[in-house]
Amino acid sequence: MHLHGETPADHLTLPLYPLAEGLIYSWWSLFGGRDCPLSLMRHRGGFALPDVRMSFDGAAFEIGAWQRTYTNPAIRFWSGPSELLGRAEAEARLSEFVELVLERLGALDIGSTSAALRWERVKASLEDQDEKSFCESAGALQLDPYEISDDEAETIDGASEIFTGEPLAEFLSGARSVNRPRLIKWVRRMKARPGFRSLVADLQDVAKQVAVSAPPKTSEQAWALGYRRARATRLALGLNSSRRIGSVRDLAELFGAGPGFDLAPETDGIQLLREDRDDGVHLHLRKGRTSRSDPAYLFTFARGVGDALCFPDPDVAPVNELHFAYRQASGRAFAAEFLAPVEEVSSMQADGHDSFSIAGAFGVGTQTIALQLENRGRILEVCK
């Protein structure tokens, strides 16, 4: 539905080829990238279109419409509700649309279009698991896998030797704007770092216990998993909602870190590296440009703890600044609820404390407190 001038209308007439071609050429960045939604506006070919946006966080494919107004012609599209799909269903729907457009062109003896040739190449890559992984890695960097430089291909190969699956996509997506070879060298240095500086000895055992007490649910959203595991972790450790975690050192010792635990060297493109070794989980929290008392240090370290607790299988995974990425979102939800349980935050607010004093009490930022209060209803709903 949209307004054409002052007249409501419920359909559009336009050529579909530009949209199909755009989807084909954006396929790998759409499914391989994180935090980079695709808007059909990029491929409208001069026609008035609603601002339909699609994104994939590694688990859920989201599609929705944003408000868009044109002046010539005078058309206004409203925003609409979002729809969540699994990856398989999203791929099937988009593939069906592309195939339909190409099939109709073929029936008119217009079969050798750039879209048709590209689509055959995409389908061939989807059939080969190694090539599919490479193409999605290029997509995570917003690069065309079929026209990629040797240096970028070497970067992808280097990252693939360390990360796999979703951590690989999130690592590369988070490294789009930094010196990637330098960052990969940093990761390798961390993997060779003396274990006593990064081992969190009891975290693996706690993660196994929490995985049983708060098992994963089918098609669970990232924030729901994080909130539930945070509650289950506090219960497993015997911490009531009023127990505060004062610093990174306190949190590390809570999970068995020794006196030699320390921050990692500074770098860009990653905030923490979670690495599982034979002796347990290692968390490499990088030094930043602020004081160690900055609440961001504690929150980031809690996100790393949350990654191990939400995804307990042995892994190497990044914690970075991506927002629409499944593991990053789970870790943020975990950190917020573990460090500042919403019921205790609500109780302090009811007692007349402002957001600054509440944040100071829990050692987090005021934004974390604001989001906890804003999300109180759904936290209590998923944790009941």
C-alpha positions in Angstrom: 0.0 0.0 0.0 1.2 3.5 -0.8 -0.2 7.0 -1.6 0.0 8.3 -5.1 -0.6 11.9 -4.5 -3.6 11.6 -2.2 -4.9 8.4 -3.7 -4.3 5.1 -2.0 -2.9 2.4 -4.2 -2.0 -1.3 -3.7 0.3 -2.3 -6.6 3.1 -1.2 -8.8 4.0 -2.0 -12.4 7.7 -2.0 -13.2 10.4 -4.2 -14.9 11.7 -6.9 -12.6 15.0 -7.6 -14.4 16.9 -4.8 -12.5 15.8 -6.3 -9.2 16.7 -9.9 -10.2 20.0 -8.8 -11.5 20.7 -6.8 -8.4 19.9 -9.8 -6.1 22.2 -12.0 -8.2 25.1 -9.7 -8.0 24.5 -9.0 -4.3 24.0 -12.7 -3.4 27.3 -13.3 -1.6 27.4 -10.0 0.2 23.8 -10.5 1.4 24.4 -14.0 2.8 28.1 -13.7 3.7 28.1 -10.2 5.1 27.0 -9.0 8.5 25.8 -5.5 9.3 25.3 -4.6 5.7 21.6 -4.7 4.8 20.6 -4.8 1.1 18.0 -2.3 0.0 16.2 -2.8 -3.3 16.6 0.9 -3.8 20.1 0.2 -5.1 18.6 -1.6 -8.1 15.4 0.3 -8.8 16.5 1.3 -12.3 14.8 4.7 -12.0 11.4 3.4 -11.0 9.6 4.3 -7.7 10.1 1.4 -5.3 9.3 0.8 -1.6 12.5 0.8 0.4 12.5 -3.0 1.0 15.6 -4.0 3.0 17.0 -7.5 3.6 19.7 -8.7 5.9 21.1 -11.9 7.3 22.7 -12.2 10.8 24.1 -15.7 10.4 20.9 -17.4 11.7 17.8 -15.3 10.7 17.1 -13.6 7.4 15.1 -10.4 8.0 13.1 -8.5 5.4 11.1 -5.3 6.0 10.0 -2.0 4.4 11.1 1.5 5.4 9.2 4.7 4.7 10.1 6.3 1.4 8.8 9.4 -0.2 9.2 10.6 -3.8 8.5 14.0 -5.2 8.3 13.2 -8.9 6.0 11.4 -9.1 4.4 12.2 -5.7 4.4 8.8 -4.1 4.8 7.8 -0.4 5.5 4.3 0.7 4.9 3.5 4.4 7.1 1.4 6.6 5.9 -2.1 7.4 6.5 -4.9 9.8 9.5 -7.1 9.5 9.4 -10.8 8.6 12.0 -13.3 9.8 12.9 -16.4 7.8 15.4 -19.2 8.1 18.3 -19.1 5.6 17.0 -22.1 3.6 13.6 -20.5 3.2 15.1 -17.1 2.3 17.4 -18.7 -0.3 14.5 -20.6 -1.8 12.2 -17.6 -2.1 14.9 -15.4 -3.7 16.0 -18.2 -6.0 12.4 -18.7 -7.1 12.0 -15.0 -7.9 15.3 -15.0 -9.9 14.5 -18.2 -11.8 11.0 -16.8 -12.7 12.4 -13.6 -14.2 15.1 -15.5 -16.1 12.7 -18.1 -17.3 10.3 -15.4 -18.7 13.2 -13.8 -20.5 14.3 -17.1 -21.9 10.8 -17.7 -23.3 11.3 -14.5 -25.3 14.7 -15.8 -26.6 16.6 -13.4 -24.3 18.6 -15.9 -22.4 22.2 -14.7 -22.5 21.9 -11.8 -20.2 24.5 -10.8 -17.7 22.1 -11.9 -14.9 21.6 -15.3 -16.4 25.4 -15.9 -16.8 26.1 -14.7 -13.3 23.3 -16.8 -11.8 24.8 -20.0 -13.4 28.1 -19.1 -11.7 26.4 -18.5 -8.4 24.6 -21.8 -8.5 27.8 -23.7 -9.4 29.5 -22.1 -6.4 26.6 -23.1 -4.1 27.2 -26.7 -5.0 30.9 -26.7 -3.9 31.2 -26.3 -0.2 34.8 -24.9 -0.3 33.9 -22.4 -3.1 30.7 -21.4 -1.3 32.7 -20.7 1.9 35.2 -18.6 -0.1 32.5 -16.7 -1.9 30.7 -15.9 1.4 34.0 -14.8 2.9 34.4 -12.4 0.0 30.8 -11.3 0.6 31.6 -10.6 4.2 34.2 -8.1 3.0 31.7 -6.7 0.4 33.9 -7.9 -2.4 33.0 -9.8 -5.6 34.4 -13.3 -5.2 34.7 -13.6 -9.0 36.8 -10.5 -9.4 39.0 -10.5 -6.3 42.6 -9.5 -6.0 45.3 -12.0 -5.0 46.0 -10.0 -1.8 42.4 -10.2 -0.7 42.2 -13.9 -1.6 45.3 -14.5 0.5 43.6 -12.6 3.4 40.5 -14.8 3.1 42.7 -17.9 3.1 44.6 -16.7 6.1 41.4 -16.0 8.1 40.0 -19.4 7.0 43.0 -21.1 8.6 41.9 -19.7 12.0 38.1 -19.3 11.9 35.3 -21.3 10.4 31.6 -21.0 9.9 29.9 -18.0 11.6 33.0 -16.8 13.4 34.7 -16.5 10.1 31.9 -14.4 8.6 31.8 -12.2 11.7 35.6 -11.7 11.8 35.8 -10.6 8.2 32.7 -8.5 8.4 34.1 -6.7 11.4 37.5 -6.2 9.7 36.2 -4.5 6.5 37.7 -1.1 7.4 41.0 -2.1 9.0 44.3 -3.5 7.9 43.3 -7.1 7.6 46.7 -8.8 7.2 47.9 -6.9 10.3 44.8 -8.1 12.3 45.3 -11.7 11.2 49.0 -11.5 12.4 47.6 -10.2 15.8 45.3 -13.2 16.0 48.1 -15.6 15.4 50.2 -13.9 18.0 47.4 -14.3 20.5 47.1 -18.0 19.7 50.9 -18.3 20.5 50.5 -16.3 23.7 51.5 -17.9 27.0 48.4 -19.6 28.4 48.6 -18.2 31.9 47.9 -14.7 30.5 44.6 -15.6 29.0 43.2 -18.9 30.5 39.8 -18.7 32.2 40.1 -22.2 33.7 36.6 -22.8 34.9 34.6 -21.3 32.0 34.4 -24.4 29.9 32.9 -26.5 32.8 30.4 -23.8 33.6 29.5 -23.6 29.9 28.8 -27.3 29.8 26.6 -27.0 32.9 24.6 -24.0 31.5 24.1 -25.7 28.2 22.2 -28.5 30.0 20.2 -26.2 32.4 19.3 -23.7 29.6 19.3 -25.8 26.4 19.1 -24.0 23.0 15.7 -23.6 21.4 14.9 -24.0 17.7 14.9 -20.7 15.8 15.8 -18.8 18.9 16.6 -15.2 18.5 20.1 -14.1 19.5 19.0 -11.8 22.4 16.8 -14.5 23.8 19.7 -17.0 24.0 21.9 -14.4 25.6 19.4 -13.4 28.3 18.6 -17.0 29.2 22.2 -18.1 29.4 23.0 -15.1 31.6 20.3 -16.0 34.1 21.4 -19.7 34.0 25.1 -18.7 34.6 24.3 -16.6 37.6 22.3 -19.5 39.0 25.1 -22.0 38.3 27.6 -19.7 40.1 25.3 -19.1 43.0 25.1 -15.4 42.4 21.9 -13.6 43.3 20.7 -10.6 41.3 22.2 -8.1 43.8 25.7 -9.5 43.4 27.9 -6.9 41.5 30.9 -7.6 39.4 33.4 -4.7 40.0 36.0 -5.2 37.3 37.5 -7.4 34.6 39.8 -8.9 37.2 36.8 -9.8 39.4 35.0 -11.4 36.4 38.0 -13.3 35.2 38.7 -14.7 38.7 35.0 -15.6 39.1 35.6 -18.1 36.2 39.0 -19.3 37.4 41.6 -17.0 35.9 44.9 -17.0 37.7 47.0 -14.0 38.9 48.9 -13.8 35.6 45.8 -13.0 33.6 46.4 -9.8 31.6 45.2 -7.7 28.7 46.4 -8.4 25.2 48.3 -5.9 22.9 46.3 -3.2 21.2 44.9 -3.7 17.7 42.0 -2.6 15.5 39.0 -4.6 14.1 38.5 -6.8 17.1 37.9 -6.2 20.8 38.4 -9.7 22.2 39.5 -13.1 20.8 37.9 -16.2 22.3 40.1 -19.2 21.7 39.6 -22.8 23.0 42.7 -24.8 23.7 43.1 -28.3 25.3 43.3 -26.7 28.8 40.1 -24.6 28.4 38.8 -21.3 27.2 41.3 -18.4 26.6 40.0 -14.8 26.4 42.4 -12.3 24.8 40.9 -8.8 25.8 42.8 -6.2 23.8 44.0 -3.0 25.3 42.2 0.1 24.1 42.9 3.8 24.2 41.0 4.4 27.5 41.6 3.6 31.1 41.2 0.1 32.3 38.4 1.3 34.6 36.3 2.2 31.5 33.0 0.2 31.8 33.6 -0.8 28.1 36.4 -3.2 29.2 34.2 -5.1 31.6 31.3 -5.2 29.2 33.5 -6.5 26.4 35.1 -9.1 28.6 31.6 -10.2 29.7 30.7 -10.5 26.0 33.6 -12.9 25.5 32.5 -15.0 28.5 29.0 -14.9 27.0 30.3 -16.3 23.7 31.7 -19.3 25.4 28.5 -19.8 27.4 26.1 -19.3 24.5 28.3 -21.4 22.1 30.1 -23.9 24.3 31.5 -26.1 21.5 35.3 -25.5 21.2 35.9 -22.6 18.8 37.9 -19.6 17.9 35.6 -16.5 17.6 35.9 -12.7 17.6 34.1 -10.2 19.7 33.8 -7.0 17.7 31.6 -4.0 17.0 29.1 -5.7 14.6 25.5 -5.2 15.7 23.4 -7.3 13.3 25.4 -10.5 13.8 24.0 -13.5 15.7 26.9 -14.3 18.0 27.7 -10.6 18.7 24.0 -9.9 19.6 23.9 -13.0 21.9 27.1 -11.8 23.6 25.7 -8.3 24.2 22.5 -9.6 25.6 24.4 -12.0 27.9 26.7 -9.2 29.1 23.9 -6.8 29.9 21.8 -9.3 31.9 24.8 -11.0 33.6 26.4 -7.7 34.7 23.1 -5.7 35.4 20.2 -8.1 36.1 17.1 -6.4 35.0 15.1 -7.1 38.1 17.8 -5.5 40.3 18.1 -2.5 37.9 14.3 -2.1 38.0 14.3 -2.2 41.8 17.0 0.5 42.1 15.0 2.7 39.6 11.9 2.2 41.8 13.9 3.3 44.8 14.6 6.6 43.1 18.1 6.0 41.7 18.9 7.7 38.4 20.6 5.9 35.5 24.1 7.3 36.3 24.1 5.9 39.9 22.6 2.6 38.7 25.2 2.3 36.0 28.0 3.1 38.4 26.8 0.5 40.8 26.9 -2.2 38.2 30.1 -1.0 36.5 28.4 -0.6 33.1 27.5 2.3 30.9 24.3 4.3 31.1 23.2 3.0 27.7 23.3 -0.6 29.1 21.0 0.4 31.9 18.6 2.2 29.5 18.4 -0.8 27.2 17.9 -3.2 30.1 14.9 -1.1 31.3 13.6 -0.8 27.7 13.8 -4.5 27.2 12.6 -5.5 30.6 9.4 -7.1 29.3 11.0 -9.4 26.8 13.8 -10.4 29.2 11.3 -11.5 31.8 9.2 -13.3 29.1 12.1 -15.4 27.7 13.6 -16.1 31.2 10.4 -17.2 32.9 
